[in-house]
Amino acid sequence: MTAIPKYQWKRRKRLPKAMTPRQSGWRKDAARWLAAGTLAASLAAQQQDPKTQSESASELQKKGISGPHTVLEVKDKVTPLSSAKYTEPLRNTPQTIMIIPKQVIEEQGATTLRDVLRNVPGLTVAAGEGGAPAGDNLTLRGFSARNDIFIDGVRDLGPQARDPFNMEQVEVTKGPSSAFNGRGSTGGSINLVSKAPSLSPAFGGTVQFGTDRTRRFAGDMNVPLGRIGLGERTAFRMNMLSHHAGVAGRDEVYNSRWGLAPSLALGLGRPTRLTLSYFTLQQDNLPDYGIPWVTATHNVLSAYRDQPAPVPRDSYYGLRSRDIEKMGSHTATVKLEHDFSDSLQFRNQLRFGHSTRDSITTAPRFAGNDSLVINRNGPSWITNDNIWDNQADLRARFRTGRLEHSLVTGLSLTRETNIRETRTVAGAPTTTLFSPDPHQPFTGTITMTPNTGDVTGNSQAGYLFDTVKLGRRWEASGGLRFERFAVDGVNTTLLPVKRTDTMNSLRGALIYKPAQSGSLYVSYGTSLNPSLEGLNYQPANTSIEPEKTYTVEAGSKWEVSQARLLLAAAVFRIDKQNARTPGVLPDDPPQVLAGTQRANGFELSATGNITSKLRLFAAYTYIDGKIIKSNTPAEVGMYFQNTPKNSFSIWTSYTVKRLSLGVGPRFVDKRYGNNSNTRSVPHYWTLDALASFPVSSKVDLRLNLYNLNNAYYFDRLGGGHLIPGAARSASIAMGFRF
């Protein structure tokens, strides 16, 4: 045998342990993956720091080298969770969780959070009304999730319409999870994971044009500053957006926005790391409240009572000369991480957030039961939401005898403020149902209401989660959160809004692992919904305790296809045993906790890569959600509103040589527009498609086709109006990277 020279032996030792000399062409592979935009930052860190070469991608991510932006691990492994509160891989986490990675978001050409969340069956969108401005008003497993949207684990309470330009992945956790997130989270929660700097140099972007008047540019620049002498382990990242678009089939509606998201990371790959980030998104849109429901007493349209008005999709009842929707969002974050050892890590994240909304909208309503005239005096809000949030987490892995523990404990301090002003809009010109004129001049009056609502909520919470390995095949996990939530202020009529709740939430689960790649589990969890959880302006609600929800879930998860594809199945039951319902006794407040709501169902999903060329993101959800007990007799035994019984979403893409083809059918079952089930919309399905071709190693072209079957369906439901979904459309995008 020929002896290996000393200098070659040293070089060979520096290869990652999992690599043989035959695999030493990994640097060429890395260049290819980077050009494709899917190389995990952990591999780049291994190239630069030999000390990390023997560590796995998950360990590198834990130490902050790759950060939460690494949604596709090396070799396309199953996408990991970003939250520090989950101590185990997704296959061992005893809860239904769907992660929509950046690759799926980009393939689908998604331009709003609602576009992204169409991949999640069992999640629907509600129209804004009843004191809640339009925005991302979500319903999950039959329960409102409007106050359960988080950005990097921090609640984002403002009524915003969010854009995915700075999202690395979106994590949808289903089922009550107050133990993890605090108040609310009855049907689940949605966490948006922001992009973060890494040690991989990259510059890229997308220019997109569409038949719905879309003109969009999104850029992403990541610069390791050590390469220009400004810090050996420092990186800077900038994401930017310019977007203007209409809505296919809704000719008058438009959306215009721009955004910036710079971030700076220091100490990447070191025991102590600091990340500073800022985000802003500014929007100037024409609001759309869709078309009216025909009332149950309407005489002229008696054949359409309790149905959507029988008008074409492009019927728009707003006033372009008056209606506005201006929104702004700002967040600044400081995150400090320190590794005391491989088994003990500390993280502290401080965030300030500020969001604004200024809107005048048209809520189309019939002028009377014998009329086809539509009134156009709609609601108007000016809102300002501020949040200070600080979360400190300590993660530890240790043993007590034969038991192995993965523990997370922490403290959370939050201060949220909502300031609301209203306007009185009068004298708007009427229009007709079948011939609306959005270009009429507005000659009425807009009067600012003199009173200002100002409500502040303060939260203090402590939590503890532990997963105990009881040998090779059994694990037990549990968590407890104690939270104090105090609200104080006045509403827009200057009536006091004040209440303090102390809440204990818990989770527990038992996991059996018949093999390393899979698990069976049963779990139990609770959630609590205080009456002022969204800083609501309803003083009558301050007299009642929080609603309590309990869930039981049993399921199984398996990683197959060399750990690139995750298969999951679960059955669940959710019980809200003290739901709010109208008071009926003389001494009752307007609402009492005497209702019962129940949701039974099951879910199936397959997400990841079947082969290196075939990717699948598919899920099906069945929900039987009913009102079991209510003081409103017409609601008893009825289904939850805006909750389809059956829904599924499939997105699959396949690469043939250099051409990528994708297809995505979606189905949403019949939904009801009220709790008495007198109003409903029929089921619908849509079909999307993709074709992508790399022109060169640095440029590719992508064609997306949406709603190919041109279904006329309703995307968002409200009590008085409903909003049609987009018609058939197409977009073409050019992606580039250097």
Secondary structure, 3 states (H helix, E strand, C coil): CCCCCHHHHHHHHCCCCCCCHHHCCHHHHHHHHHHHCCCCHHHHHHHHCHHHCCCCHHHHHHCCCCCCCCCCCHHHCCCCCCCCCCCCCHHHCCCCEEEEEHHHHHHCCCCCHHHHHCCCCCEEEECCCCCCCCCCCEEECCEECCCCEEECCEECCCCCCCCHHHEEEEEEEECCCHHHHCCCCCCEEEEEEECCCCCCCEEEEEEEEECCCCEEEEEEEEEEHHHHCCCCCEEEEEEEEEEEEEECCEEEEEEEEEEEEEEEEECCCCCEEEEEEEEEEEEEECCCCCEEECCCCCCCCHHHCCCECCCCCCCCCCCCCCCEEEEEEEEEEEEEEEEEECCEEEEEEEEEEEEEEEEECCCCEECCCCCCEEECCCCEEEEEEEEEEEEEEEEEEEEECCEEEEEEEEEEEEEEEEEEEEEEEECCCCEECCCCCCCCCCCCEEEEEEEEEEEEEEEEEEEEEEEEECCCCEEEEEEEEEEEEEEEEECCCCCEEEEEEEEEEEEEEEEEEEECCEEEEEEEEEEEECCCCCCCCCHHHHHCCCEEEEEEEEEEEEEECCCCEEEEEEEEEEEEEEEEEECCCCCCCCEEEEEEEEEEEEEEEEEEECCCCEEEEEEEEEEEEEEEECCCHHHCCCECCCCCCEEEEEEEEEEECCEEEEEEEEEECCEECCCCCCCEECCEEEEEEEEEEECCCCEEEEEEEECCCCCCCEEEECCCEEEECCCCEEEEEEEEEC
